[in-house]
Amino acid sequence: MVGQGLTDNLVLPTEQEKWVAARCAGGQRLEYRTYQGFDHVGLVVDPESPLPADLVAWTQDRFDRKPEKAGCETVEG
């Protein structure tokens, strides 16, 4: 899982999209989540950020041995 704040000016969303596209083109399974209105730091530490809960849920699914989806998927958070 990769999370990207769409107002991030440290890791630019356009560059992250290129990185994700390259991983997907190489056959890697990847869930790419984008978050409107969050920058680099805010996505992680802002109390209103949905990323921490999404990341915990994604991680719990791995611990519970729930399979990842095949291929690549972009989810708007």
FENLINTA-V414633 format. One record per helix or strand of 3 or more residues. SS is the DSSP state (helix for helix, strand for strand). FROM is the first residue (numbers start at 1). LEN is the number of residues. Records with the same first field share a line. If there is no record, write none. Layout:
BEGIN
SS = FROM-LEN / FROM-LEN
END
This chain:
BEGIN
strand = 2-4 / 30-6 / 72-5
helix = 13-13 / 40-6 / 51-13
END
